[in-house]
Each structure stands twice: as C-alpha cells, then as structure tokens.
Amino acid sequence: MQKNLRQSALARGHLFWARGPDNAGYYNSRSHETGFFCDGGDYDSYYGRFFLNWYSGILIDHVDQVLSLATLAFDGAAIVVKIPSIYWWHRTASHAAELTAGFYNPTNRDGYSPVFRMLKKHSIILKVVCYGPEFTVQENDEAFADPEGLTWQVMNAAWDHGLSVSVESALPCLDVDMYSRILDTAKPRNDPDRHHLSFFAYRQRTPFLLQRDVCFSELETFVKCMHGEATQNFVD
C-alpha cells in the first residue's frame, strides 16, 4: 500500500503527500480532539481529500478483485455483501469513523455510490443492519451517532444504483414498535418508485420463540405484512 500511495502522490506532483495523516488521533479519540477530523480539519484540505480518495479507492479495488474471484468460484450462486453500519460520528461534518473504515463519506460527499457501482458490476445483494428505537438519536450522545440517517443514506444510494437490498435486524424483535420500524424500512411509505427489500433476516433468540407468552399473533401479522398479505399499518 505504501508503494501505491507513493505512486499516486508522485502522479499528483506532490511526493510529500505519500504518507498517512499524523494528526488523526488514536483509537478512542473524539473527532474534535484531532486536527484531521475536527470541523474544518485537514480531512477537507487538498492533502486530506487526496489521501482519503486514495484510501477509499484502494479498498474498493481490493473488494472488486475479491468479488471477481468469488463470482468465478461460486458460479451461479447469489452473493450477499453485508455493509457495516458505522453510524458513530455521523452527525459531525467529517464522519470520522466512516472515513477511518474506508468509506469516504463526509457531509459534503456521497461516499457509498463508488462502492455500490462496484458491487452492481458483480450483481451483489446488499445486506443492511436495521436498528430499533433504542438506537435513535439521543440529545446527550457523545458519539454523535445517527444509525437511522446512515441506514436511509445507504439504502437509497443502493437502490439508486439498482442493487437488491436486504435487511437484518440488529437486535431481537421484541415488540410492535420494532416490527413497525422494520416494515417502514422494508417498504418505504409513499415511495413513488415502490422500492422494497429482497429479503429480511429475522434475528431472534430461540428460547424467546419457545416461550408461551410470546404474542405470536403480532409475529404472524408482521410476516403477512412483509409478504403483502396484510395492511402495513397494523400497529398504528
């Protein structure tokens, strides 16, 4: 990677850019504590944009190569790629966690479209994690997390690129509020393009399903709604 970075910097005519940022903090640093990820930080400088574009690009190229081999090895089989939900620091300008993971997705740039263009080339099914009400934006959230906002950005970008999208529940579904949230994600209301999920991975503890006091009628209605056999507003 260092050789590739050096070649890219040389091609731009700035060989001194052939380095990683030296002011990005460490594992537990907050965005505002670093010179690179803070508001107005170096992530949005000429060097920062060069480095982040290179970093994201080299990871996308790596996944492209892996998927090329995978499609040959599993000829005819559908391949599902689970996209990580890196939602902490999503309510800051830099989106430091996403940048660190290789998603060049600050507030002034769509960092998921380049990824999804590559995935579309391999006819990938995208899997997204859906979070419940306990993960909604909190006023005193020190991590400035926004899982719901990130989920919608990812899903809309994937649909815009013609990808099939699936969802997995992050936690066991225990109440109608979670069922309702999943339904709204699976079949967005008033969507003129009528987008919908390809499938849903229901994450649940086996002992929970065996308990006699579980309200199976709600689960049954939820399944029917997912299949279009019942109205979507069953919990209103």
VOFI-86927 format. One record per residue (C-alpha): x, y, z; residue in three letters. Coordinates in steps of 0.25 Angstrom, whole numbers, plus 5000, padded with zeros to 4 digits. Example, Ala and Ser with C-alpha at 12.3 -4.5 7.8 and 13.67 -1.06 7.14 Angstrom:
BEGIN
504949825031ALA;505549965029SER;
***
This chain:
BEGIN
500050005000MET;501150105003GLN;501750084989LYS;500350104983ASN;500250234991LEU;501550284987ARG;501250254972GLN;499950334974SER;500550444981ALA;501650454970LEU;500550454959ALA;499950574966ARG;501250644967GLY;501350644982HIS;502250534987LEU;502250595001PHE;500750545001TRP;501250405001ALA;500950385016ARG;499750365025GLY;499150475034PRO;500050505046ASP;498950575054ASN;497750475053ALA;497850435067GLY;497750295072TYR;496650185074TYR;495850255085ASN;496050395080SER;494850485078ARG;494750565065SER;494850695071HIS;496150655079GLU;496850635066THR;497450725055GLY;497050635044PHE;495550605047PHE;495150735054CYS;494150835048ASP;495050905037GLY;496150805039GLY;497150745030ASP;496150645025TYR;495650745016ASP;496950805011SER;497650774998TYR;498450675004TYR;497350615012GLY;496450595000ARG;497550534993PHE;497850435004PHE;496450395007LEU;496150374992ASN;497350294990TRP;497050215003TYR;495650184999SER;495950154985GLY;497050054988ILE;496049974997LEU;494949984987ILE;495949924977ASP;496249814987HIS;494849774989VAL;494649774974ASP;495749674972GLN;495249584983VAL;493849584977LEU;494349554963SER;494949424969LEU;493749394977ALA;492749404965THR;493649304958LEU;493749214970ALA;492249214973PHE;491749224958ASP;490249244958GLY;490149264973ALA;489649394979ALA;490649464987ILE;490149554999VAL;491149665004VAL;490849725018LYS;491149865018ILE;491649915032PRO;490750015039SER;491850115044ILE;490850215050TYR;491650285061TRP;492150425058TRP;491150425047HIS;490550555052ARG;491850625050THR;492450685038ALA;493550595035SER;492850455039HIS;494250415045ALA;493850265047ALA;493450245033GLU;494650315027LEU;495550225036THR;494850105031ALA;495050145017GLY;493650205013PHE;493950345008TYR;492650395013ASN;492750535019PRO;491550625019THR;491950695006ASN;492150564998ARG;491450434995ASP;492450324999GLY;491550204997TYR;491250224982SER;492650184977PRO;492550054986VAL;491150024980PHE;491550044966ARG;492649934968MET;491649844975LEU;490649854964LYS;491649814954LYS;491649674961HIS;490149674963SER;490349674978ILE;489149664988ILE;489449774999LEU;489049745013LYS;488849865023VAL;488649855038VAL;487349915043CYS;487349975057TYR;486249985067GLY;485650105075PRO;486750095085GLU;487750135075PHE;487050265071THR;487850405072VAL;488050445087GLN;488250585091GLU;489450555100ASN;490050455091ASP;491550475092GLU;491850395079ALA;490850485071PHE;490250355065ALA;489150345055ASP;488850205051PRO;487550235045GLU;488150345036GLY;489250255031LEU;488350145028THR;487450225019TRP;488650285012GLN;489250145010VAL;487950085005MET;487550204996ASN;488950204990ALA;488850054987ALA;487450064981TRP;487950174972ASP;489050084967HIS;488049974964GLY;488549884975LEU;487649784982SER;487549814997VAL;487249725009SER;487249765024VAL;487649695036GLU;487149735050SER;488249775059ALA;487549725072LEU;486449625074PRO;485049685071CYS;484249685084LEU;483049785081ASP;482149845071VAL;483049975070ASP;484149895065MET;483249825055TYR;482749955050SER;484050015048ARG;484549895040ILE;483249905031LEU;483550045029ASP;484950015025THR;484549895016ALA;483449965009LYS;483650125010PRO;482350195010ARG;481950284999ASN;483150234991ASP;482850274976PRO;483850164971ASP;483250064980ARG;484550014986HIS;484549894995HIS;485449795001LEU;485949664994SER;485849585008PHE;485949615023PHE;486849535032ALA;486049515045TYR;486949515057ARG;486349455069GLN;486749375081ARG;486249225080THR;485749215095PRO;484949345093PHE;484149285081LEU;483849165090LEU;483249245101GLN;481749225103ARG;481549375106ASP;482049425093VAL;481049495085CYS;481049405072PHE;479849485066SER;480749605065GLU;481849525059LEU;480849455049GLU;480349595045THR;481749645043PHE;482049535034VAL;480849555026LYS;481149705024CYS;482549665019MET;481849575009HIS;480849685005GLY;479749595010GLU;479249695021ALA;479249855022THR;480549915026GLN;479950005037ASN;479549885046PHE;480249945058VAL;479650095057ASP;
***
